[in-house]
Amino acid sequence: QVQLVESGGGSVQAGGSLRLSCAASGYTTSGYCMGWFRQAPGKEREGVASIDSEAITSYADSVKGRFTISLDHAKNTLYLQMNSLKPEDTAMYYCAAGYSRGQAWWLLIAISTFSYWGQGTQVTVSS
């Protein structure tokens, strides 16, 4: 049984940093795709960052240069380092995993390709 458990969310002032973690069990992170998505109240879930089966990464334009996705295969854990946070980054952040061999840029928009989702971790950025 695959489980994805996020942690690291919280409240921070604009300009601050947070690091989200997603611990995967029952799923081998090596050779498959993973990503971070977020959903703000009243908005659709959107892709934030993804990493494909060849370890290529892709980012939403709104977070480029501020967020970094990384994967520790030894720990089976996905990370999202978030710097220079803005109030518009406020959302529930979800970790996702799947078996697609699609490219990272496509994974950001192909939400339905991900088979497994975490429960989410809240990030709140105040101005």
BAFI-3210 file (N, C-alpha, C; in Angstrom, 3 decimals, decimal comma, padded with zeros to 6 digits):
// residues 127
n [1|2|3|4|5|6|7|8|9|10|11|12|13|14|15|16|17|18|19|20|21|22|23|24|25|26|27|28|29|30|31|32|33|34|35|36|37|38|39|40|41|42|43|44|45|46|47|48|49|50|51|52|53|54|55|56|57|58|59|60|61|62|63|64|65|66|67|68|69|70|71|72|73|74|75|76|77|78|79|80|81|82|83|84|85|86|87|88|89|90|91|92|93|94|95|96|97|98|99|100|101|102|103|104|105|106|107|108|109|110|111|112|113|114|115|116|117|118|119|120|121|122|123|124|125|126|127]
n.u [000,850|000,659|001,835|001,908|003,316|003,146|005,020|006,144|004,873|003,439|003,109|004,366|006,145|006,066|008,723|010,057|011,141|010,398|010,615|009,249|008,481|008,081|007,395|007,677|006,145|005,947|006,353|008,574|010,800|012,741|013,176|010,610|007,874|007,403|005,781|004,931|001,991|-000,449|-003,255|-005,326|-007,925|-011,001|-009,827|-008,446|-006,534|-003,064|-000,021|003,166|005,894|007,857|009,357|010,828|011,104|013,704|014,968|014,736|013,753|010,931|009,253|006,532|005,865|005,399|006,875|009,469|012,946|012,610|011,641|012,708|012,793|013,561|014,917|015,459|016,609|017,560|016,313|013,775|012,280|010,708|011,354|010,551|011,966|011,260|011,741|011,863|009,121|005,764|002,642|000,774|001,534|000,248|-001,491|-002,865|-000,558|000,300|001,780|002,622|002,702|003,678|003,636|004,254|006,110|006,395|007,555|009,013|007,924|005,431|004,239|003,575|001,147|-000,383|-002,219|-003,864|-002,332|-000,974|-000,853|-000,933|-001,529|-000,685|-001,904|-001,793|-000,327|-000,521|000,370|000,924|001,317|002,013|001,595]
n.v [-001,190|002,107|005,024|008,488|010,969|014,170|016,887|019,792|022,144|025,388|028,591|031,629|034,706|037,006|036,688|034,836|031,388|027,928|024,381|021,696|018,271|014,977|011,888|008,743|005,574|002,114|002,603|003,050|005,549|005,908|006,167|006,843|009,244|012,266|014,909|018,275|019,871|022,485|023,971|026,635|028,228|028,125|027,895|026,027|022,980|023,227|022,668|022,829|022,061|019,560|016,310|014,180|010,791|010,730|012,368|015,010|018,329|020,549|023,691|025,733|028,894|030,870|030,220|029,827|030,092|030,558|028,317|024,942|021,663|018,431|015,097|012,452|009,462|007,434|007,887|007,768|010,100|013,116|016,545|020,035|022,968|026,146|029,424|033,001|033,525|034,395|036,105|035,133|032,534|031,103|028,238|024,879|022,343|019,606|016,414|014,256|011,124|008,873|006,620|007,473|008,081|010,486|013,785|016,277|018,883|018,417|016,873|018,740|019,772|017,585|016,454|014,273|012,085|011,249|008,770|008,538|010,362|012,650|013,743|016,420|019,574|022,551|025,772|029,004|032,322|035,411|038,943]
n.w [000,000|-000,964|000,557|001,082|002,942|003,945|005,376|007,218|006,571|007,453|009,128|007,912|007,506|004,738|002,462|003,901|004,528|003,881|004,205|002,666|003,176|001,866|002,684|001,324|001,269|000,414|-002,210|-004,862|-005,307|-007,207|-010,666|-011,365|-011,432|-009,600|-007,779|-006,706|-005,793|-005,465|-003,793|-003,492|-001,564|-003,251|-005,706|-008,493|-008,281|-008,769|-010,594|-009,062|-008,863|-010,452|-010,914|-013,164|-014,520|-015,362|-013,707|-014,333|-013,739|-013,331|-013,167|-012,077|-013,550|-011,693|-009,461|-010,147|-009,621|-006,957|-005,628|-004,991|-006,068|-004,867|-004,596|-002,461|-002,861|-001,228|001,164|000,329|-000,031|-000,912|-001,491|-001,047|-001,279|-000,277|-000,876|-000,327|000,094|-000,799|-000,170|-002,018|-002,303|-000,456|000,399|000,302|000,187|-001,810|-002,124|-004,786|-006,549|-009,161|-012,019|-014,501|-017,518|-018,573|-019,568|-017,402|-017,623|-018,686|-016,740|-014,830|-015,601|-016,097|-014,103|-013,604|-014,173|-012,014|-009,560|-006,830|-003,828|-001,224|002,021|002,284|003,242|005,021|003,952|004,922|004,169|005,374|004,914]
ca.u [000,000|001,462|001,471|002,718|003,046|003,806|005,277|006,947|004,076|003,297|002,867|005,603|005,970|006,566|010,174|010,589|011,386|009,922|010,959|008,269|008,979|007,074|007,957|006,933|006,282|005,252|006,561|009,988|010,919|013,689|012,668|009,230|007,663|006,816|005,559|004,239|000,859|-001,058|-004,628|-005,794|-009,394|-011,724|-009,049|-008,132|-005,207|-002,106|001,314|004,182|007,194|007,811|010,608|010,416|011,833|015,125|015,408|014,613|012,769|010,206|008,603|005,560|006,510|005,213|007,802|010,824|013,955|012,332|011,388|013,560|012,336|014,656|014,489|016,483|016,169|017,939|015,296|012,454|011,635|010,665|011,417|010,313|012,529|010,542|012,369|011,230|007,688|004,854|001,273|000,075|001,937|-000,614|-002,299|-002,579|000,425|000,166|002,798|002,019|003,643|003,072|004,494|004,377|007,438|006,292|008,547|008,684|007,060|004,080|003,723|003,022|-000,240|-001,095|-002,495|-004,530|-001,384|-000,423|-001,694|-000,969|-001,517|-000,623|-003,064|-001,615|000,210|-000,917|001,376|000,290|002,305|001,395|002,320]
ca.v [000,000|003,320|006,156|009,697|011,771|015,480|017,630|020,988|023,345|026,269|030,004|032,388|036,036|037,178|036,714|033,719|030,108|026,679|023,181|020,625|016,914|013,981|010,556|007,736|004,171|001,255|003,173|003,282|006,861|005,869|005,751|007,248|010,687|012,834|016,334|019,064|020,639|023,286|024,406|027,715|028,211|028,641|027,756|024,657|022,488|023,554|022,124|023,743|021,547|018,136|015,654|013,039|009,538|010,958|013,363|016,366|019,070|021,630|024,551|026,727|030,201|031,692|029,840|029,675|030,899|030,634|026,971|023,884|020,306|017,469|013,750|011,626|008,079|006,609|008,093|007,718|011,333|014,243|017,818|021,284|024,117|027,335|030,658|034,265|033,232|035,510|035,795|034,344|031,132|030,488|027,159|023,522|021,742|018,162|015,600|013,256|010,164|008,052|005,751|008,026|008,373|011,774|014,796|017,046|020,038|017,885|016,396|019,867|020,024|016,316|016,061|012,971|011,009|010,832|007,729|008,607|011,721|012,808|014,384|017,864|020,349|023,948|026,838|030,309|033,390|036,687|040,119]
ca.w [000,000|-001,079|001,402|000,975|004,130|003,870|006,610|007,010|006,340|008,599|008,867|007,794|006,930|003,380|002,402|004,665|003,860|004,453|003,440|002,751|002,958|001,541|002,890|000,580|001,651|-000,529|-003,546|-005,143|-005,945|-008,307|-011,964|-011,589|-011,358|-008,399|-007,936|-005,697|-006,287|-004,408|-004,038|-002,643|-001,463|-004,405|-006,940|-008,892|-007,923|-009,814|-010,446|-008,547|-009,290|-010,752|-011,251|-013,965|-014,342|-015,662|-012,715|-014,860|-012,956|-013,984|-012,190|-012,529|-013,727|-010,493|-008,384|-010,673|-008,955|-005,515|-005,107|-005,512|-005,781|-004,838|-004,250|-001,811|-003,099|-000,079|002,193|-000,320|000,394|-001,839|-000,783|-001,760|-000,584|-000,706|-000,407|-000,748|000,019|-001,020|000,276|-003,035|-002,187|000,545|-000,174|000,764|-000,710|-001,898|-002,776|-005,656|-007,133|-010,196|-012,818|-015,843|-018,054|-019,240|-019,236|-016,204|-017,913|-018,930|-015,469|-014,075|-016,005|-016,219|-012,722|-013,566|-014,383|-010,724|-008,970|-005,379|-003,276|000,211|002,633|002,176|004,360|004,812|003,959|005,023|004,115|005,713|004,392]
c.u [000,887|000,928|002,456|002,341|003,866|004,020|006,053|006,178|003,993|002,999|004,185|005,300|006,548|008,079|010,836|010,720|010,734|010,453|009,919|008,949|007,811|007,724|007,069|007,204|005,466|005,419|008,042|010,134|011,840|013,016|011,241|009,082|007,056|006,649|004,909|003,153|000,312|-002,458|-005,006|-007,322|-010,045|-010,997|-008,802|-006,732|-004,255|-000,738|002,295|005,558|007,080|009,216|010,244|011,338|013,315|015,701|015,471|013,507|012,102|009,435|007,543|006,271|006,465|006,209|009,238|011,789|013,757|012,181|012,353|013,017|013,550|014,148|015,665|016,021|016,467|016,891|013,882|011,624|011,805|010,647|010,989|010,845|011,879|011,179|011,608|009,727|006,866|003,465|000,500|000,519|001,090|-001,547|-002,054|-001,649|000,341|001,356|002,075|003,092|002,927|004,100|004,696|005,839|007,422|007,341|008,058|007,713|005,602|003,437|003,091|001,555|-001,066|-001,392|-003,051|-003,569|-000,789|-001,398|-001,893|-000,812|-001,386|-001,840|-002,970|-001,026|-000,025|000,282|000,639|001,371|001,596|002,264|002,807]
c.v [001,242|004,400|007,288|010,595|013,053|016,051|018,886|022,266|024,195|027,685|030,758|033,756|036,078|037,356|035,562|032,454|028,964|025,539|022,109|019,290|016,001|012,614|009,527|006,337|003,326|001,703|003,448|004,585|006,844|005,386|006,123|008,746|011,084|014,330|016,959|019,885|021,467|023,708|025,448|027,675|028,836|028,513|026,275|024,269|022,747|022,940|023,188|023,326|020,046|017,623|014,370|011,846|009,662|012,044|014,776|017,069|020,153|022,391|025,420|028,075|031,029|031,367|029,686|030,628|031,008|029,249|025,976|022,525|019,382|016,143|012,991|010,179|007,191|006,697|007,984|008,954|012,430|015,524|018,963|022,407|025,374|028,559|031,867|034,090|034,499|035,136|034,935|032,885|030,385|029,473|025,880|022,892|020,221|017,548|014,551|012,365|009,323|007,273|006,267|008,249|009,695|012,758|015,703|018,195|019,592|017,421|017,514|020,100|018,749|015,748|014,643|011,803|010,489|009,884|007,894|010,045|011,664|013,556|015,902|018,480|021,826|024,879|028,168|031,373|034,710|037,850|041,017]
c.w [000,000|-000,152|001,180|002,144|004,069|005,270|006,252|006,730|007,599|008,168|008,879|007,210|005,521|003,401|003,128|003,838|004,632|003,594|003,716|002,475|002,651|001,628|002,208|001,129|000,690|-001,963|-003,720|-005,910|-007,155|-009,588|-012,265|-011,365|-010,020|-008,595|-006,715|-006,384|-005,130|-004,810|-003,000|-002,602|-002,689|-005,727|-007,245|-008,413|-009,087|-009,519|-009,993|-009,059|-009,510|-011,046|-011,976|-013,757|-014,660|-014,757|-013,266|-014,073|-013,786|-012,920|-012,850|-012,614|-012,447|-009,377|-008,866|-009,990|-007,452|-004,883|-005,753|-005,085|-005,797|-004,299|-003,648|-001,922|-001,901|001,027|001,638|000,024|-000,650|-001,011|-001,691|-000,879|-001,149|-000,058|-000,927|-000,900|-000,070|-000,505|-000,730|-003,081|-001,164|-000,095|000,610|-000,277|-000,624|-002,626|-003,621|-006,259|-008,177|-010,974|-014,245|-016,216|-018,798|-018,773|-018,113|-016,502|-018,097|-017,616|-014,648|-014,391|-016,087|-014,839|-012,646|-013,751|-013,079|-010,023|-007,470|-004,900|-001,765|000,710|002,585|003,434|004,047|004,904|003,948|005,099|004,361|005,229|005,509]
res [q|v|q|l|v|e|s|g|g|g|s|v|q|a|g|g|s|l|r|l|s|c|a|a|s|g|y|t|t|s|g|y|c|m|g|w|f|r|q|a|p|g|k|e|r|e|g|v|a|s|i|d|s|e|a|i|t|s|y|a|d|s|v|k|g|r|f|t|i|s|l|d|h|a|k|n|t|l|y|l|q|m|n|s|l|k|p|e|d|t|a|m|y|y|c|a|a|g|y|s|r|g|q|a|w|w|l|l|i|a|i|s|t|f|s|y|w|g|q|g|t|q|v|t|v|s|s]
***
